Amino acid sequence: MSPPGSRFAARPLPSGSHRMPEPPRTGDAVLELVRRAEITDDDALSGFVSRSGPLPPTASDTATRLVQAGILTPFQAKLILQGKHKGFRLGPYRILNQIGAGGMGTVFLAEHAALRRKVALKVLPGRQALDPVNVERFYREARAAATLDHPNIVHAYDVACDKGTHFLVLEYIDGETLDRTLTARGRLPVGEAVSYAVQAAAGLQHAHDKGVAHRDIKPANLLVGGDGIVKVLDLGLAEFFEESGTKLARNSGLLATTDYAAPEQLRNCESADHRADIYNLGATLYHLLTGRPPFAGTTAAKMIAHQLTPVVPPRELRDEIPEALSDVVEVMLAKEPGDRYPTAGVAVQALLPFVNVPDRHGQPSGKLPPLAAAAVQESTGGLDVGPIREAAAAAEALARAQRTARLAITGMIAGVLFGLVWLAVAVVIYLAK
């Protein structure tokens, strides 16, 4: 996983004018572009042609048929119809779709051509790739990230360079980052928010034990899979995939997003350690619980507030938050690192009891999937999380029983009303005689 020495920096584009690719006009032209793009092997393409019969007369209809046959993805078809045949591969990986873009870098869903394993490829932004020293550091950090093996951390499989493009090969998780969840829902049920923070803290404890700090925990770096398991993204690598103005570079190499930054990170303090991650996570949990980050205003105003202004207790912004949980969040957001929980594992222990907080309908809103529960137990040095899970299961069973009882009562009421209606009809008929 060492950087290929002759290709540290991104290869510059050749000077001069560049002709835009010519969009294909016929089905045959589409097939030729697919062949040149090396999206699939010749046998698969030949098999498609022999099975499908005559090609449709238009390029778009041919591309549609290729998508229906599973030869192309919609993303690939769109590029092919633009006349493009380059950029469909990175090393041994076929690009299937673009699943992320923006300040955090470009992320592609890809498939290993030989192994057929789906992965996420995160491409190092061009500006970062122009500095050989920075690229060397990127490979060093990637090697450290690859040593992490935890259910709540996205696994880093490889780091490589193809024709001047540096990229990280990551475990692919079909899920949603919490920043998108917040955009859609505003804030989360208390138990759900806490369960996500507990899982993230368990992953952080594992990383800290390995000497790896995140430096930029925030909702966008927490991914929730369909199974409810939280995955921490970009552990130790967050700084390399950010080109927007939301981050603040430090002489010490520490970065943080302003909304969630620890005071010591903002002071350009080289002594900032794993406890900055605890602050970042506390600020993230604050946002999940209240629907807003701890401080508002301009970037400068938020920087000052993180260092000097006491946070408004979460409970004052939302009555459903237990006072004891509000206190836990405030400890995580203490201005001085020494006043916070000393480790992420201790933060897990403080947060665990609140996974069972019911929502406004009296139903449990937080869950710890079995794999996550085992990881949490490990992160706390063997703390028995069984009672937590049993209490959650009992609360869920009670909620189901309550729903069943409500349905039964509703059915009884409906039956009585139905009987009364028929009785009234019978009386009317009798009187009419």
N, C-alpha and C positions, 0 to 999 in steps of 0.2 A: 504494500500500500504506500510505497514511497513515491514522491512526485517524480515524474520523468524529467530528468534534469534539463534536457534540451528544450522542454516545452513548459517552463515555469509560467511564462507570461502568455496572455491570450494572443493568438496570432493576429496581426493587424490585417484589416481588409486591404486588398490591392487598390491602389489609387486609380483615379480615372472614373469615367461614367459607367453605370451599370444598367443594362437593359432589364426591364421588368419581364418576368417569365410570361410566355404566351399561353393563355388558357387553352386547354384542349377543346376541340370542336366535335370530335367523333369518339365513338366507343373504342376504336383501335388506338387512338391517341391516349385515351385514359389508361388502357392496358400497358402501353409503352412506358408511361410515367410511373405506373405501379412497379413495373420491372426495374426501372432505373433507380427507384427509391429503395429497392430491396426490402419492401414491406413484408413480403411473403416469398416463399421459395417458388421456383418455376413449376414444380410438380403440382403444387396447390393451385396455381394460376391456370395451368393447362387443364387440370381437372375441372375447374370452374367453367372454362370455355367449352369443354366437351359436354358438360352437363346442361349448361344454360342455353345451348343452341345459338342462333344468330344474335349478335349484340344489338341492343337498341340503337337507333340512329343518332341519338344525342349523347353528349358527354355526361350530362347530369343524370339521365336515365341509367346509363351504364354504371355510374358511380353509386346510384341508389341500389342497383341490383348487387353490386359488390358488397355494399354494407349489409344487405339482407342475407347474403351468403356467408357473412362473417369473415370475408377477406379483408375488408377495410373497416375501420371505426369511423363514426361520423366526423371526428376531428381530422383524421387522415384524408377522408373524402373531400372535406372542405379545402384542404391545402392542395390536393391533387387537381381539383377543379380551378384552382388559381394558377395552375401550370407549374407547381413546385415539385421537385423530386429530391431536394437536399434537405437535411435536417431531420430525417425520419429515424436516424439511428445515432446512438452514442455508445461507442465501443460495441460490446456484444448485445446491447439492449435495443429493442424496437420501441419507438415512442408510440404510445397508444392514444394518449390524451393529455391535455394541459389541465392540471387540477389546482394550480395556484399561481398567482402572479402579483406583482406589486413590490412594495418596499421590502418584503421578506424574501425576495428572489423568485425565480421561476421554478415551479415544481411540475414534473411530468409523471404520469402513470406510464410505466414501461413494462416490458416483458423480456426476460432473458431468452434470446433466440433459441438456445439449445435446451435449457432446463425448463422453459415455459413457466418460470416463476414470476409472478407479478411483483414489482417493486416500485418505490417512489424515487425518482431522480431529482435531486436538488442542485441546480446549476449555480455555480459561483458567479455573482454579478461581474460584468466586464470591468468596472472600475476597481474592484477588489483584485481581479486577476492580473492587473497591469504591474503590480509591485511584486517582484520575485521574493522579497523577504516576507511579505504578507502571505503569499501562496505557500511558502515553506511552513509558516506558522499554521496555516489552514490544514495542511497535511498532518502536522504534529498533533493538533487538537482533534482531528478526525480519528487518528490512531487511538487517542485516549478515550474518545467517545465509543469506539468499537469494543473496548474492554467491558462496557456496561451491559449487564444481562439481568433485566428486571421486568416483570409484567407491566409496570407503569412507566416504562421508558421505551420510546421507539428505537428499535435496534438499528445500528449503523453497520451495514454489511461490508462496504468497500468505499474507497475513494480513488478516483482515476482521472485521467485526462485524455481526451480524444480530439485531435486536430486543434489544440489550443483551448478547448473548452473543459474546464475543471468541474467535476461533479461528484456529489456524494450519493451513494446507493443506500437507500433506507427501506426498512420494513414498510409495506403498504398497509394502511388501515382505512377501511371504508367507514368514515365517520364525519364528525363536524367539530370544528374548533369552537371554543366557548365564546369567542368574540362574535361569531355568527349566531350562536344561540342567544346571546344577550341582545343582538340586534332584532332578532325575531320575537323574543319573549319579554324583554325589558329587565326582568330579574327572575331569579329561580326560587322555587320552594326551598325553605330553610334546610331541610334534611338533604335534599338533592345537592344544594350548593356545598354543604359540609362534606358529603360523601366524595365529591370531586376533589375538594381541597385535601381531604385525608389521603386519597390515593396519590395525588401529586406529591404530597409530603413524603409518602412512603418511597416513591421513586427518587426524590431528592436525597433522602437519607442514604439510599444505596449509592448514589453518585458521590455524595460527600465522603462516604466511607472509602471510596476509591480515589479521593483527592480531586474530584471534578466538581466545579461549581457551575451553575447555569448562567448567572449574571443578568438574566432578562425574563424571569417568570412573569407571564401576563396571560390574559384569556386566549390570545391568538396562538400561544405556545402550549396550550392544553387541548388535546384532541380526545373526544369521547367516541368510542366505537359503538357499533350496534349492540354489543353485549354489555354496555354500560361501564366498560373498563376505560379509565383515563390513561392517556399516554402523554408523557412530557416530550415535547419536540425540541430539537436544536440544543441538546445538552452540551454546554461548552462551546457551541458553534454559532450561537445566535448573532454575534457581532458581524459574522462574515456575510450574512444574508440580508443586510439592512442598508439601503441606500437613501431612505427618506430622511426628513429632518426630525423624526420623532425620537431619535436616539442621540445620546451625548457621549462622545468618545473621551476616554480618560488616558492620561499618561501611563497609568498602570495597566491599560488594556481592558479595563472593566467598562461595560456599557449597560445602560438600562433605559427603558422607555419611561418618559417623564411621569406619566400617570401612576406608575407603580415603583418608581425608583426609591431606593433606601437613601437616607440622608448622607451616609458615608460615601455612597457612590457619587452623589452630587457634589461632595466636597473634594472630589479628585483624590480620594484617600487610598493610598496603596495598601493600607492595612485591612481594607474591606475583605471579609471572608464569607463562609457559608451562611452566616447569619443575615447577610444581605438578601439571600434567597428566601429566607423566612419572612423578611419584611415584604419582598415582592409578592410572595404568596398571600400574605395577610392583606395587602392592597387588592389583590385579585379577588380574594374571598369577599372583601368589603363590597366590591363591585357586583359580584354575583348575588349578594344578599340584598343590597340596597338599590341596585340598578344604576349606580354611578360610581366613579372612582372616588378615592378619599378627598381629593381636592379639585377645585375647578379654577378656571381663569386662563391667563396666558401661560406660555411655557415658563417664563421667568417667575410669575406668581406661584405656579405650582412648585417650582424648585425651592422657593423660599418657604412655602407652606410645609413641604415635606421635612424641612430642617427645623422650623420654628413653631409652627401652629399645631396645637392639639387637634386631633381628628374628632369630628362629631361622632359620638358613640353610635354604632349602627342601630341600636334599639330605639334611639330617638327618631330615626328615619323610618322605622318599621316596627309596629307593636308586636308582630309575630315572633320577633327574634328574642329568645330568652336572654335575660340580663347576664347570666353566666357566660353564654356564648359571646355576647357583646364584649364582655371583659376579656375573653380569650383573643378575640380579634385585635383589641387594643394592645394587648401584650405583644402580639406579633408585629404591631405597628409602632412599637416603642422607638423613640428617637435614638437612644443609645443602644448599640448592639448587646451590651451586657444586661440590659433590662428585658430583652426578648427571651424566648425559649432558647436554651443553649443548643439544641439540635432539632432537626426536622422530626426525629422520632418522638421527642418530648411533645412537640406540637401536635403530632398525631394522637398521643394519649389524651391531650387536653381537648381535642376536637371530637374524638370518637363518641362520647355520650350523646352528641347532638345530631348524629346520623338519624336517630329515631324521632326527631321532632316532627309531629304531624302537620299536614297542610291545613288550610282553612276549612276543609271539609272533614277534618279529623282523621284523614288517612295518612299512612306513612309516606313520606316523599323521598326518603333517601334509602339507597340500597348499597350493599357491598357484595358484588359478585364473588363467588367462592374463590376464584383465582386471586382477585384483589384482596379478599380477606386474609388469605394466606400470606400475601406480600406485606400487608399491613402488620400482621403478627410478627413477621420477620424483622420489619423495620423498627419495631418497638422492643426488640430484645426478647421476644417470646411472650409478650402480653397476650393473654387469652381474650381473643375477640369473639369467642363463641357466644357469651352472653349478649353482646351487641347484636350479633346476627339473629340469635334466638328471640331477642326482644323485637327486632324488626319483623321477623317472621310471625310472631304472636300478634303484633299490631296489624300486620297485613291480614292475618286470619280473622281478627276481630272486625276489620273493615269489611271483609267479604261477608261475614255473618251479618253485619249491620245492613249491608246492601241487600242481602237475601231477605232479611226481616222487612226492610222497607218495601221490597217488591211484593212480599206476601201480604203486607198490610194494604198496599195499593190494590192488589188483586181482590182482597176481601171487600174493600170499599167499593170497588167497581162492581163486584157481584151484588152487594147490597143495593147499590143504585140501580143496577139492571133489574133486580127483583122489584124495586119500588116502581120503576117505570112500567113494568108489565102489570103490576097491581093496579096502577092508575088507569092503564088502558082497559083492564078488565072492568073496573068500576064504571068507566065512561060507557063501555059497551052495555053493561047491565042497566045503567040508568036510561040509556037510549031506547031500551026495550019498553 
